[in-house]
Structure formats: C-alpha cells, structure tokens
Amino acid sequence: MSSGKPLLVVLGATGTQGGSVLAHFLSLSSSPYALRGVTRSPTSSKAAALAARGVEMVAGDFDDPTSLDTAFKGASAIYSVTDYWNPMADPSQHQKAAAAGQSIGLFIGEYETQQNKNIIDAPAGVDGLERFVFSSLPDTNKLSGGKYTHIFQFDSKGKAEEYGRVTYPKLWEKTSVFYAPFYLENYFGPLGALFRPKLNKSTGSLTLAIAEPLASTPLPWFTAAGDTGELVHALLQVAPGKKLIGIRELLSPRRLAELFAEALKKDIEFVDSNPGPNSGNPGLSKGLLDLVGWCVEFGYDGAKVDKNIVTPENLGVPVALGSVKEWFERQEWEQVLQSD
Ligand SMILES: NC(=O)c1ccc[n+]([C@@H]2O[C@H](COP(=O)([O-])OP(=O)(O)OC[C@H]3O[C@@H](n4cnc5c(N)ncnc54)[C@H](OP(=O)(O)O)[C@@H]3O)[C@@H](O)[C@H]2O)c1
C-alpha cells in the first residue's frame, strides 16, 4: 500500500462485526494498518461510505475462492467472519435444502462451513501474511458427544475452525480465534423479543415473561457494533494462538432485564412463561432449547471443557469495554417498546 503500513483485510466489511473492526481502526488518530474491506457489492452505499473514509473496498464472495485469492493479495492480517443468518431468510436456500432433503438449519450450517473453508484455503497461500483472526463458535455437537445436535450456527463455524487447524498447521500458528458473545443488539430484533421486557403502556412499568432454565442461564453479552473492533485490535497486539470470548458481562436474561429496567428507570416484574420458548417453528425451538442446555452444561463458549478460552481481561493488553447498563442507557428504546 502506498501508506507503507501493513494491510489489514476485513471480511464482512459492510456488516456488524467487520464494520466494527473498520470503524475502530478508522477512529484511531493513526491506524497501524492500511484498511481493505471485502464486499459482494463494492458500489453499494455502505461500501461507498467506507471508501469515502479511506478504506479500499474490493469485490469478494465467500462462494468464489478466486475472488478471495484476489481480495487477500498483499494482506499482513485478515479478519474473517461469515454470515449464517441472512441465507436462512433466502427462499432459494430453502428450496435447495428441500431438494437435498435436509433441514434448513443443517443445510445452511453446511453451506457456512464450506464458505469458511474457502476463506481458510485462500490465506494459506498468501505470502507475507502474519496474522489471521477467525470469527468462530464452538462445535457443540462434537464437544457434547452428540448430545446437542441443533446449534447449527455454532457447529458450522467450529467445524471449519477444526478444518483450518488440521489442514493448515502453519496458517494456524498465525491464527487467533474470536468468539462473538450474544449481541446486545439482539435486544432490538426478533430474537431479543425472547429476552426483552414488554412495556405496560398504562402503568409505564415493564414485564418479562420468560421460562426457566432460560431465565437464569448465564450468557455472555457484548455490543457487536461497538466492541468487535477493539477486541480484534487487542488480539492483533498479542501473540497468536488465542481463543478469545469477547465478553462485556456474563448475565442471565433475568439479570439483563433488570439492568435494562434500571437503565430506563422503570419498575420490572417477571412472569414464568412455562412451557418455555415456543416460536411455532419446531426447528427453531429445538435449536434454542439445545442452546440453553448447552450454555447451562458447557458454557456458551464451551469453556467448561475447552481450557484454551480467554476473556478480555486475561489477554495481556488493556481492553476497555463499557458496561451493559451503559449501553442500554445510550440506546433509543421508545420506538421498540411502543411497537411490542
Ligand atoms: N446475533 C448474535 O447474537 C451472534 C452472536 C455470535 C455470533 N454471531 C454470528 O455473527 C455472524 C454474522 O456477522 P455480522 O453480524 O457481522 O453479519 P451482518 O451484519 O449480517 O453482515 C454480514 C456481512 O457478511 C457479508 N457477506 C455475506 N455473505 C457474503 C458472501 N457470500 N461473500 C462475501 N461477503 C458476504 C456481507 O457483505 P455484503 O452484503 O456487502 O457482500 C456483510 O458485510 C453470523 O454468522 C452469526 O452466527 C451472531
């Protein structure tokens, strides 16, 4: 690069995690890296906005290995993240899953694993690559000995991580793994509806209807848009080989809701919603119930059986993430509470 700085290539540049990585380095008075973002649509408005801030935006598609070879040329460091959820909403993927006789969850999981293999294969051949940061999650099926079989969005990434470690030991010497916790941003969306208290419009107080064991299961939380960049920068500053869970706080949905109520200065009451989360979609419900069981037994990150997991305070460089309550205080909740 003409700046003379080493080049950081960021996948998912227009998305939440990758966007956070770029926003973090753009916010520094002097970024240690020249920045390149990868997107399927370099002319989109998000890509153009990043280009206007000095990011070199290039075309690349996880389904097209040749495009990744080109996108990674000259990289000193790569941040890799793939997208399980948007293909789930794509009707053509549902048709393909039906034609393959697979559940949509498993089908998209296998698709995401293949995308990650394409990504891993490409940097294995990059001359001069010093660091690879791979956004992953644990292979819950394998680690639980087949007890939890429906957490496809975790296993898809964990399987690819294992592929990289076994297939490319030299690349894996330069690799650190990043586990994203539950996004606090989920509190705004449909998944958040499971955790988010509802506003009683006549009394102004909050109620959360939630069942055990979900209500009291400790879950790790962070803001994906706000924290990913700082955490990835920290990983790039320490020796590779780390597996970082990027946690702000470990909180049960019940405690999370209490903090939400404190931030909004509202009263809250809890109602037992037994028989538990039931979306009417058996696949999703099984996945959610497996996820709760997994978190109770193994921890979200599998840290009860994987002793390689580190938290930000044990990384060896200062990481200053704010509190969950602060994040709640900074958001605008009126519209989402009124629309429930
Ligand atoms: N929600 C949670 O609580 C949570 C927790 C932990 C982990 N996660 C994981 O986070 C991942 C999603 O990350 P995110 O939130 O950053 O996603 P996001 O905001 O939805 O963005 C997706 C990004 O991926 C890019 N992308 C998608 N398909 C692509 C392809 N075929 N080729 C190239 N680029 C592609 C998109 O770029 P363009 O459209 O510009 O090409 C976009 O930048 C999921 O896999 C999920 O499992 C989520």
PDBQT file of the ligand as one rigid body, heavy atoms in Angstrom, charges set to zero:
ROOT
HETATM    1  N1  LIG A 401     -26.513 -12.347  16.699  1.00  0.00    +0.000 N 
HETATM    2  C1  LIG A 401     -25.741 -12.865  17.634  1.00  0.00    +0.000 C 
HETATM    3  O1  LIG A 401     -26.018 -12.768  18.834  1.00  0.00    +0.000 OA
HETATM    4  C2  LIG A 401     -24.456 -13.559  17.230  1.00  0.00    +0.000 A 
HETATM    5  C3  LIG A 401     -23.594 -13.997  18.235  1.00  0.00    +0.000 A 
HETATM    6  C4  LIG A 401     -22.403 -14.627  17.872  1.00  0.00    +0.000 A 
HETATM    7  C5  LIG A 401     -22.098 -14.824  16.527  1.00  0.00    +0.000 A 
HETATM    8  N2  LIG A 401     -22.977 -14.391  15.574  1.00  0.00    +0.000 N 
HETATM    9  C6  LIG A 401     -22.614 -14.667  14.173  1.00  0.00    +0.000 C 
HETATM   10  O2  LIG A 401     -22.324 -13.458  13.500  1.00  0.00    +0.000 OA
HETATM   11  C7  LIG A 401     -22.368 -13.751  12.099  1.00  0.00    +0.000 C 
HETATM   12  C8  LIG A 401     -22.868 -12.541  11.350  1.00  0.00    +0.000 C 
HETATM   13  O3  LIG A 401     -21.959 -11.475  11.491  1.00  0.00    +0.000 OA
HETATM   14  P1  LIG A 401     -22.478  -9.987  11.339  1.00  0.00    +0.000 P 
HETATM   15  O4  LIG A 401     -23.469  -9.736  12.438  1.00  0.00    +0.000 OA
HETATM   16  O5  LIG A 401     -21.304  -9.109  11.231  1.00  0.00    +0.000 OA
HETATM   17  O6  LIG A 401     -23.292 -10.081   9.965  1.00  0.00    +0.000 OA
HETATM   18  P2  LIG A 401     -24.118  -8.948   9.180  1.00  0.00    +0.000 P 
HETATM   19  O7  LIG A 401     -24.123  -7.666   9.930  1.00  0.00    +0.000 OA
HETATM   20  O8  LIG A 401     -25.416  -9.561   8.781  1.00  0.00    +0.000 OA
HETATM   21  O9  LIG A 401     -23.237  -8.735   7.882  1.00  0.00    +0.000 OA
HETATM   22  C9  LIG A 401     -22.966  -9.793   7.013  1.00  0.00    +0.000 C 
HETATM   23  C10 LIG A 401     -21.723  -9.423   6.231  1.00  0.00    +0.000 C 
HETATM   24  O10 LIG A 401     -21.274 -10.565   5.506  1.00  0.00    +0.000 OA
HETATM   25  C11 LIG A 401     -21.057 -10.206   4.158  1.00  0.00    +0.000 C 
HETATM   26  N3  LIG A 401     -21.385 -11.359   3.334  1.00  0.00    +0.000 N 
HETATM   27  C12 LIG A 401     -22.488 -12.150   3.449  1.00  0.00    +0.000 A 
HETATM   28  N4  LIG A 401     -22.425 -13.139   2.528  1.00  0.00    +0.000 NA
HETATM   29  C13 LIG A 401     -21.287 -12.934   1.818  1.00  0.00    +0.000 A 
HETATM   30  C14 LIG A 401     -20.667 -13.607   0.745  1.00  0.00    +0.000 A 
HETATM   31  N5  LIG A 401     -21.226 -14.702   0.162  1.00  0.00    +0.000 N 
HETATM   32  N6  LIG A 401     -19.483 -13.158   0.263  1.00  0.00    +0.000 NA
HETATM   33  C15 LIG A 401     -18.914 -12.043   0.820  1.00  0.00    +0.000 A 
HETATM   34  N7  LIG A 401     -19.451 -11.348   1.831  1.00  0.00    +0.000 NA
HETATM   35  C16 LIG A 401     -20.623 -11.796   2.330  1.00  0.00    +0.000 A 
HETATM   36  C17 LIG A 401     -21.965  -9.024   3.892  1.00  0.00    +0.000 C 
HETATM   37  O11 LIG A 401     -21.343  -8.217   2.909  1.00  0.00    +0.000 OA
HETATM   38  P3  LIG A 401     -22.032  -7.707   1.541  1.00  0.00    +0.000 P 
HETATM   39  O12 LIG A 401     -23.523  -7.893   1.673  1.00  0.00    +0.000 OA
HETATM   40  O13 LIG A 401     -21.593  -6.259   1.447  1.00  0.00    +0.000 OA
HETATM   41  O14 LIG A 401     -21.420  -8.569   0.483  1.00  0.00    +0.000 OA
HETATM   42  C18 LIG A 401     -21.964  -8.299   5.240  1.00  0.00    +0.000 C 
HETATM   43  O15 LIG A 401     -20.874  -7.420   5.317  1.00  0.00    +0.000 OA
HETATM   44  C19 LIG A 401     -23.306 -14.934  11.927  1.00  0.00    +0.000 C 
HETATM   45  O16 LIG A 401     -22.628 -15.998  11.294  1.00  0.00    +0.000 OA
HETATM   46  C20 LIG A 401     -23.731 -15.288  13.354  1.00  0.00    +0.000 C 
HETATM   47  O17 LIG A 401     -23.821 -16.685  13.570  1.00  0.00    +0.000 OA
HETATM   48  C21 LIG A 401     -24.129 -13.748  15.897  1.00  0.00    +0.000 A 
ENDROOT
TORSDOF 0
